[in-house]
Every structure is written in structure tokens, then in C-alpha cells.
Amino acid sequence: MELGRISVTIRIWAASFLLALAIACPAHAQQISLRCDPAQSKADWNLSDPLHTVKGEFKLKQCELHYDPSSGKASGEIVFDATTGQSGNHVRDHKMHNSVLESEKYPEIRFRPDHVEGPVNASGESKLQVHGVFSIHGGDHDITLPVTLNLGPAQWSASSQFSVPYVQWGMKNPSVLFLHVGDNVAIAFQAAGSVVSGVSGSSR
């Protein structure tokens, strides 16, 4: 009889432990999927010379992102239309598209995330490091981006600021006789959209 009571006690303890684990860790079982709204998403760029800064933007073409809280793995892609790049100066933009980006030949700029470092909170702000592949001008480049994510039950927004060494990545420096710009372009990315599926707890 004593052995039987011990066996029952063990089964009850095991069942209670598994139930508690399921309640405490719901985030580990559900993927987070985010979809961008093109009207709320863009990439601004700044290219500086000693006297002033040239500013412009690219328009979003498509974006859907997926994140697995249990492994930190990410997938999906953010795609910008390189042909929409503009700074408000026709002559300057013509040179950018024909001599630097060669946007007719390489019409898309892509970022494909593969891993996220840092906890993704189910609501509010998360500070993350997102690793992935940045594709521009026909080349793929490993990069890690600092990302601030604000996640809600139905909507999300994110921002990131980083530098692209465009000359090192095989593009021409557009400097002319009286205008000398740097070899790096500063990018400020902003996005927002809908949560396709989400979680109810912290990721880690």
C-alpha cells in the first residue's frame, strides 16, 4: 500500500510540474510574425560632405518577418525598391541611380534576418541585435543591426540606425570636383505594421 501511495504521489507531482511548465512558458511555443505597412515604413539615408548633408529616402516594396522565441532564429525579408531612391535633386539622383546604385540592373535592396540577440518582450519596447544578410548592388553582406522594437497585441513598430560602407561594398563614390562625400552612407530605418501572430509572454 505504501508503495502504491508513493507511485500516485510521483504521478501527481509530475503532472503538476508539466502543467506549471506549460503555464509559465507559453512564449516558447509560438512564433511571432510581423507584416509591414508600406505607408508607415521607409529608409532614410544621409550622405555627408564637409559643408552639408545630402538626404534622401527609399520606399518599401514588401516586408514580412518571423521570429522563433525558443531558438532566437529569424526569417523573412525586408525589400526596398532601389529605383525609388531620391534626394530631391534630379541631376544628383540621376547620377546616384546610374553610377552608384545602378538601380536599373539591381532594382532591389534586401535585408534577410537570420538570428536575434536579446529578449523580445510580448509588449512594450525591446532593444535587440538582429543579424542577417544585407543585399545591395548584386552583393550579399553579413551585418548586425541595432533594432528598437515596440510590440503590441495587434500592432508593432521598429527603428534602426546603421552605416553602409557602400564603397567597400563595390559601389562608386559620387564625389565630383567641388563636392566630396564620404565612403559610408547613414541609414535610418523605420517600420510599422500588423502582428500576424504573437506571444503572451517574454521570449527568454
PAZAPA-4460 file (N, C-alpha, C; in steps of 0.05 Angstrom, whole numbers, plus 32768, in hexadecimal, padded with zeros to 4 digits):
% residues 204
    n_x    n_y    n_z   ca_x   ca_y   ca_z    c_x    c_y    c_z   seq   type   mol
   8010   7FE8   8000   8000   8000   8000   8011   8019   8000     1      M     A
   8027   8018   8011   8038   8030   8012   8045   8035   7FF7     2      E     A
   804D   8020   7FE9   8059   8023   7FCE   8045   802F   7FBB     3      L     A
   802C   8027   7FBD   8017   8031   7FAB   8013   804F   7FB0     4      G     A
   8013   8057   7FCA   800F   8074   7FCF   8027   8084   7FC5     5      R     A
   803F   807A   7FC6   8057   8088   7FBC   8054   808B   7F9D     6      I     A
   804B   8075   7F90   8048   8076   7F73   8034   808B   7F6B     7      S     A
   801D   808C   7F79   8008   80A0   7F73   8013   80BC   7F78     8      V     A
   8022   80C0   7F8E   802D   80DA   7F94   8041   80E4   7F7E     9      T     A
   8051   80D1   7F74   8064   80D8   7F5F   8056   80E1   7F46    10      I     A
   8040   80D2   7F3F   8031   80D9   7F27   8024   80F4   7F29    11      R     A
   8019   80FA   7F41   800C   8114   7F46   8021   812A   7F44    12      I     A
   8039   8126   7F50   804E   813A   7F4F   8057   813F   7F33    13      W     A
   805A   812A   7F24   8063   812C   7F08   804F   813B   7EF7    14      A     A
   8035   8135   7EFB   8020   8143   7EEC   801F   8160   7EF3    15      A     A
   8022   8166   7F0D   8022   8182   7F16   8039   8191   7F0B    16      S     A
   8051   8185   7F0A   8069   8192   7EFF   8065   8199   7EE2    17      F     A
   805B   8186   7ED2   8057   818A   7EB6   8042   81A0   7EB1    18      L     A
   802D   81A1   7EC1   8018   81B5   7EBE   8024   81D1   7EC4    19      L     A
   8034   81D2   7EDA   8040   81EC   7EE1   8053   81F5   7ECC    20      A     A
   8062   81E3   7EC0   8075   81EA   7EAB   8066   81F5   7E93    21      L     A
   8050   81E8   7E8C   8040   81F1   7E75   8035   820D   7E79    22      A     A
   802C   8212   7E92   8021   822D   7E98   8036   8242   7E98    23      I     A
   804D   823B   7EA3   8063   824F   7EA6   8071   8255   7E8D    24      A     A
   8071   8244   7E79   8081   8247   7E61   8071   8246   7E47    25      C     A
   805A   8255   7E44   804B   8254   7E2C   8059   8260   7E14    26      P     A
   806C   8274   7E1A   8079   8282   7E04   808B   8270   7DF4    27      A     A
   8095   825B   7E00   80A8   824A   7DF2   809C   823A   7DDC    28      H     A
   8081   8238   7DDC   8074   8226   7DC9   8068   8235   7DB1    29      A     A
   8069   824F   7DB1   805B   825E   7D9C   806D   8272   7D8E    30      Q     A
   806D   8271   7D74   807D   8282   7D63   8070   829E   7D62    31      Q     A
   8081   82B2   7D61   8078   82CE   7D5D   807B   82D4   7D3F    32      I     A
   8065   82DD   7D32   8066   82E4   7D16   805C   8301   7D13    33      S     A
   806C   8311   7D05   8066   832D   7D02   8064   8335   7CE4    34      L     A
   8051   8345   7CDD   804D   834E   7CC2   804F   836C   7CC1    35      R     A
   805E   8377   7CAE   8062   8394   7CAC   804B   83A2   7C9D    36      C     A
   8046   83BA   7CA5   8034   83CC   7C96   8046   83DF   7C86    37      D     A
   8046   83DD   7C6B   8057   83EF   7C5B   8053   840D   7C60    38      P     A
   803B   8414   7C68   8036   8431   7C6D   8044   843A   7C86    39      A     A
   804B   8428   7C98   8058   842F   7CB1   8075   8426   7CB2    40      Q     A
   8080   841E   7C9C   809B   8412   7C9B   80AC   8420   7C86    41      S     A
   80C5   8427   7C8D   80D7   8433   7C7A   80F4   8431   7C84    42      K     A
   8106   8437   7C72   8122   8438   7C79   812D   8453   7C70    43      A     A
   8135   8464   7C83   8142   847E   7C7D   8160   847A   7C7C    44      D     A
   816D   8489   7C6A   818A   8487   7C68   8197   84A3   7C69    45      W     A
   81AE   84A4   7C75   81BD   84BD   7C77   81DA   84B9   7C6D    46      N     A
   81E2   84C9   7C5B   81FE   84C8   7C50   820A   84E3   7C54    47      L     A
   8220   84E4   7C64   822B   84FE   7C6D   8244   8506   7C5C    48      S     A
   8247   8520   7C58   8260   852C   7C4F   8269   8540   7C64    49      D     A
   8280   854D   7C61   8289   855F   7C75   8277   8577   7C7B    50      P     A
   8265   857E   7C68   8255   8596   7C6B   8238   8591   7C71    51      L     A
   822D   857B   7C68   8211   8575   7C6C   820B   8557   7C6A    52      H     A
   81F2   8550   7C6E   81E9   8534   7C6D   81D4   8531   7C58    53      T     A
   81D8   851E   7C46   81C4   8517   7C32   81B2   8502   7C3E    54      V     A
   8198   8507   7C3D   8184   84F5   7C49   8171   84EA   7C34    55      K     A
   8168   84D2   7C38   8155   84C6   7C26   8146   84AE   7C33    56      G     A
   8137   849F   7C23   8129   8488   7C2E   8123   8474   7C18    57      E     A
   811E   845B   7C22   8115   8445   7C11   80F9   843C   7C1B    58      F     A
   80E8   8434   7C08   80CE   842A   7C10   80CE   840C   7C13    59      K     A
   80BE   8403   7C26   80BB   83E6   7C2B   80AC   83D8   7C14    60      L     A
   80B5   83C1   7C0D   80A8   83B1   7BF9   8097   839B   7C05    61      K     A
   80A4   838C   7C18   8096   8377   7C26   80A5   8370   7C40    62      Q     A
   8097   8364   7C53   80A4   835E   7C6D   8092   834B   7C7D    63      C     A
   809D   8334   7C85   8090   8323   7C98   80A7   8314   7CA7    64      E     A
   80A4   8314   7CC2   80BA   830A   7CD3   80AF   82F5   7CE6    65      L     A
   80BF   82E1   7CED   80B7   82CC   7CFF   80CD   82C7   7D13    66      H     A
   80C5   82C1   7D2C   80D8   82BE   7D42   80CF   82A6   7D53    67      Y     A
   80E2   8294   7D59   80DD   827D   7D6A   80E9   8283   7D86    68      D     A
   80D9   8288   7D9A   80E4   828F   7DB5   80F4   8278   7DC1    69      P     A
   80EE   825F   7DBB   80FC   8249   7DC8   8119   8246   7DBE    70      S     A
   811F   8250   7DA6   813A   824C   7D9B   8148   8266   7D94    71      S     A
   8139   827C   7D93   8145   8296   7D8B   8147   8298   7D6C    72      G     A
   813F   8284   7D5E   8141   8285   7D40   812C   8298   7D34    73      K     A
   8134   82A6   7D1F   8122   82B8   7D11   8123   82B1   7CF3    74      A     A
   810D   82B9   7CE5   810C   82B4   7CC8   80FA   82CA   7CBC    75      S     A
   80F5   82C8   7CA2   80E7   82DC   7C94   80FA   82F0   7C87    76      G     A
   80EF   8307   7C7D   8101   831B   7C71   80F3   8336   7C70    77      E     A
   8104   834A   7C6F   80FB   8365   7C6A   8106   836E   7C4F    78      I     A
   80F5   8377   7C3D   80FE   837D   7C22   80F7   839A   7C1C    79      V     A
   810B   83AA   7C14   8107   83C5   7C0B   810B   83C7   7BED    80      F     A
   80FD   83D9   7BE1   80FF   83DE   7BC4   8115   83F2   7BBF    81      D     A
   812C   83E8   7BB5   8143   83FA   7BB1   813D   8410   7B9C    82      A     A
   812B   840B   7B8A   8124   841F   7B75   8115   8437   7B80    83      T     A
   810B   8434   7B99   80FC   844B   7BA5   810E   845D   7BB5    84      T     A
   8128   8457   7BB6   813B   8468   7BC5   813B   8485   7BBA    85      G     A
   8138   8499   7BCB   8137   84B4   7BC2   8140   84C7   7BD8    86      Q     A
   814C   84DD   7BCF   8156   84F1   7BE2   814A   850D   7BDD    87      S     A
   8139   850E   7BC8   812D   8528   7BC1   813C   8538   7BAC    88      G     A
   8153   852D   7BA3   8163   853A   7B8F   8165   8527   7B77    89      N     A
   8159   852F   7B60   8157   851D   7B49   8173   8515   7B3F    90      H     A
   8185   8528   7B3C   81A0   8522   7B32   81AF   850F   7B45    91      V     A
   81AE   8515   7B5E   81BB   8504   7B72   81AF   84E8   7B73    92      R     A
   8194   84E6   7B72   8187   84CC   7B73   818D   84BC   7B5A    93      D     A
   818F   84C9   7B43   8195   84BB   7B2A   81B1   84AE   7B2C    94      H     A
   81C4   84BD   7B38   81DF   84B1   7B3B   81DF   849B   7B4F    95      K     A
   81CF   849E   7B65   81CD   8488   7B79   81C3   846F   7B6C    96      M     A
   81AE   8470   7B5C   81A2   8458   7B51   81B3   844C   7B3B    97      H     A
   81C1   845D   7B2B   81D0   8453   7B14   81ED   844B   7B1B    98      N     A
   81F9   845A   7B2D   8216   8456   7B32   821C   8448   7B4C    99      S     A
   820A   844A   7B60   820F   843F   7B7B   81FF   8426   7B7F   100      V     A
   81E4   8429   7B81   81D3   8412   7B86   81CF   83FF   7B6E   101      L     A
   81D1   840B   7B56   81CA   83FC   7B3D   81AF   83EE   7B42   102      E     A
   819B   83FE   7B4A   8182   83F4   7B53   8172   83E6   7B3D   103      S     A
   8177   83ED   7B23   8169   83DE   7B0E   8172   83C1   7B0D   104      E     A
   818B   83BD   7B12   8197   83A2   7B12   8192   8394   7B2D   105      K     A
   8192   83A3   7B43   818E   8398   7B5E   8177   83A7   7B6B   106      Y     A
   815E   83A0   7B65   8147   83B0   7B6D   813E   83AC   7B8A   107      P     A
   814A   839A   7B98   8140   8395   7BB4   8157   8396   7BC8   108      E     A
   8151   83A0   7BE0   8162   839F   7BF7   8155   838E   7C0C   109      I     A
   8162   8379   7C16   8155   8365   7C27   8164   8362   7C42   110      R     A
   8155   835C   7C56   8161   8353   7C6F   8152   833A   7C78   111      F     A
   8161   8324   7C7C   8156   830A   7C84   8161   8303   7C9F   112      R     A
   8151   8306   7CB5   815B   82FF   7CD0   815D   82E1   7CD3   113      P     A
   8170   82D9   7CE4   8172   82BC   7CEA   8174   82B6   7D08   114      D     A
   817B   82CB   7D18   817D   82C6   7D35   817A   82E0   7D44   115      H     A
   816D   82DE   7D5C   8168   82F5   7D6D   8175   82F0   7D88   116      V     A
   8185   8304   7D91   8191   8303   7DAB   8182   8317   7DBD   117      E     A
   817A   830D   7DD5   816C   831D   7DE8   814F   8314   7DEB   118      G     A
   8143   8317   7E02   8127   830E   7E07   8113   8320   7DF9   119      P     A
   8100   8313   7DEB   80EA   8321   7DDE   80D2   8321   7DF1   120      V     A
   80CC   8338   7DFC   80B6   833A   7E0F   809B   8339   7E01   121      N     A
   8087   832D   7E0E   806D   832A   7E01   805E   8345   7DFE   122      A     A
   8065   8358   7E0E   805A   8373   7E0B   806F   8388   7E13   123      S     A
   806D   839F   7E06   8080   83B4   7E0C   809A   83B2   7DFD   124      G     A
   80AF   83BF   7E07   80C8   83C2   7DF8   80DC   83AC   7DFD   125      E     A
   80E9   83A4   7DE8   8100   8390   7DEA   8117   839C   7DDA   126      S     A
   812F   839A   7DE6   8148   83A2   7DD9   8156   8389   7DCF   127      K     A
   815A   8387   7DB5   8163   836E   7DA9   817B   8372   7D97   128      L     A
   818A   835D   7D92   819E   835C   7D7D   8195   8347   7D69   129      Q     A
   8191   834F   7D51   8185   833D   7D3C   819B   8338   7D27   130      V     A
   81A3   831F   7D25   81B7   8317   7D11   81A8   830D   7CF8   131      H     A
   81B5   8313   7CE1   81A9   8309   7CC8   81BB   8310   7CB0   132      G     A
   81AF   830E   7C99   81BE   8314   7C80   81B1   832C   7C72   133      V     A
   81C2   8340   7C6D   81BA   8358   7C5F   81C3   8356   7C42   134      F     A
   81AF   8357   7C2F   81B5   8354   7C13   81B1   836E   7C04   135      S     A
   81C6   8378   7BF7   81C4   8391   7BE7   81D8   8390   7BD1   136      I     A
   81D1   839B   7BBA   81E3   839D   7BA3   81EF   8382   7B9C   137      H     A
   81DE   836D   7B9E   81E7   8352   7B95   81F8   8343   7BA9   138      G     A
   81FD   834E   7BC1   820E   8341   7BD5   81FF   833B   7BEE   139      G     A
   8207   8325   7BFC   81FC   831E   7C16   8210   8323   7C2C   140      D     A
   8207   8330   7C42   821A   8338   7C57   820E   8331   7C72   141      H     A
   821E   8323   7C83   8215   831E   7C9E   8216   8338   7CAE   142      D     A
   8201   833B   7CBE   81FF   8354   7CCE   81EE   834F   7CE7   143      I     A
   81F4   835D   7CFC   81E4   835C   7D14   81D9   8378   7D1A   144      T     A
   81BF   837B   7D1C   81B2   8395   7D1E   81A7   8398   7D3A   145      L     A
   81AB   83B0   7D47   819E   83B6   7D60   8181   83BE   7D5A   146      P     A
   816E   83B0   7D67   8152   83B4   7D61   8143   83BA   7D7B   147      V     A
   8132   83CF   7D7B   811F   83D4   7D91   8104   83CC   7D87   148      T     A
   80F8   83B8   7D94   80DE   83AD   7D8D   80CA   83B4   7DA2   149      L     A
   80B3   83BE   7D99   809C   83C2   7DAB   8085   83AF   7DA2   150      N     A
   807E   839D   7DB3   806B   8387   7DAB   8052   8389   7DBC   151      L     A
   803B   8388   7DAE   8021   8388   7DBB   8012   836F   7DB2   152      G     A
   7FF9   836B   7DBC   7FEA   8354   7DB4   7FE2   8353   7D97   153      P     A
   7FDF   836A   7D8A   7FD6   836B   7D6E   7FE8   837C   7D5C   154      A     A
   7FF8   838E   7D68   8008   83A0   7D58   8025   83A0   7D63   155      Q     A
   8038   83A8   7D52   8054   83A9   7D59   8061   83C0   7D4A   156      W     A
   8078   83C9   7D55   8089   83DC   7D47   80A6   83D6   7D4E   157      S     A
   80B8   83DF   7D3D   80D4   83D9   7D41   80E5   83EF   7D34   158      A     A
   80FD   83F3   7D3E   810F   8406   7D32   812C   83FC   7D35   159      S     A
   813D   8405   7D23   8159   83FD   7D23   8169   8412   7D15   160      S     A
   8181   8418   7D20   8194   842A   7D13   81AE   841C   7D10   161      Q     A
   81B9   841C   7CF8   81D2   840F   7CF2   81E0   841B   7CDA   162      F     A
   81F9   8413   7CD6   8209   841E   7CC0   820F   8409   7CAB   163      S     A
   820D   8410   7C92   8213   83FE   7C7B   822C   8408   7C6E   164      V     A
   8242   83F8   7C6E   825B   83FF   7C61   8259   83FA   7C43   165      P     A
   824A   840B   7C35   8243   8405   7C19   825B   8402   7C06   166      Y     A
   8270   8412   7C0B   8288   8410   7BFA   8296   83F5   7BFF   167      V     A
   8299   83ED   7C19   82A4   83D4   7C1F   8294   83BD   7C14   168      Q     A
   827A   83C1   7C10   8269   83AC   7C05   8267   83AD   7BE7   169      W     A
   8278   83BC   7BDA   827B   83BB   7BBD   826D   83D0   7BAD   170      G     A
   8262   83E5   7BBA   8255   83FB   7BAC   8268   8413   7BAA   171      M     A
   8262   8424   7B97   8273   843B   7B92   826D   8452   7BA5   172      K     A
   8281   8461   7BAD   827D   847A   7BBC   8275   848F   7BA8   173      N     A
   825F   849D   7BAC   8255   84B0   7B98   8262   84CC   7B9A   174      P     A
   8278   84CE   7BA8   8286   84E8   7BAB   828D   84F4   7B90   175      S     A
   828A   850E   7B8D   8292   851D   7B75   82A7   8532   7B7E   176      V     A
   82AF   8543   7B6C   82C5   8556   7B71   82BF   8567   7B8A   177      L     A
   82A7   8571   7B8D   82A1   8584   7BA2   828F   8578   7BB8   178      F     A
   828B   855E   7BB7   827A   8551   7BCB   8287   8536   7BD2   179      L     A
   8290   8533   7BEB   829D   851B   7BF4   828D   850F   7C0A   180      H     A
   8282   84F7   7C06   8272   84EA   7C1A   8281   84D2   7C26   181      V     A
   8278   84C8   7C3D   8284   84B2   7C4A   827F   8497   7C3C   182      G     A
   828E   8483   7C45   828B   8468   7C3A   8276   8457   7C48   183      D     A
   8268   8463   7C5C   8253   8455   7C6A   823A   8466   7C69   184      N     A
   8223   8458   7C67   8209   8466   7C68   81FA   845D   7C81   185      V     A
   81EF   8470   7C8F   81E0   846B   7CA8   81C3   8464   7CA0   186      A     A
   81B9   844E   7CAB   819D   8446   7CA6   818D   8447   7CBF   187      I     A
   8175   8452   7CBE   8162   8453   7CD4   8149   8444   7CCA   188      A     A
   8144   842C   7CD5   812E   841C   7CCC   8117   841E   7CE0   189      F     A
   80FF   8421   7CD6   80E7   8422   7CE7   80D2   8410   7CDA   190      Q     A
   80C4   8400   7CEA   80B0   83EF   7CE0   8099   83EC   7CF5   191      A     A
   8081   83E6   7CEB   806B   83E0   7CFD   8057   83CF   7CED   192      A     A
   8046   83C1   7CFC   8032   83B0   7CEE   8022   83A0   7D02   193      G     A
   8019   8389   7CF8   8007   8378   7D08   8015   835F   7D12   194      S     A
   800D   8356   7D29   8017   833C   7D34   8005   8326   7D29   195      V     A
   8010   8315   7D18   8001   82FF   7D0D   7FFC   82E9   7D22   196      V     A
   8010   82E3   7D32   800E   82D2   7D49   8022   82DA   7D5D   197      S     A
   801B   82D6   7D77   802C   82E0   7D8C   802E   82CE   7DA4   198      G     A
   8039   82D8   7DBA   803D   82C8   7DD2   8030   82D6   7DEA   199      V     A
   802E   82C8   7E00   8022   82D3   7E17   8036   82D6   7E2F   200      S     A
   8050   82D3   7E29   8064   82D6   7E3E   807E   82DD   7E33   201      G     A
   8092   82E1   7E44   80AD   82E7   7E3B   80B9   82D0   7E2D   202      S     A
   80CC   82D5   7E19   80D7   82C0   7E09   80EB   82AF   7E17   203      S     A
   80FA   82BA   7E2A   810F   82AB   7E38   810F   82B1   7E56   204      R     A
***
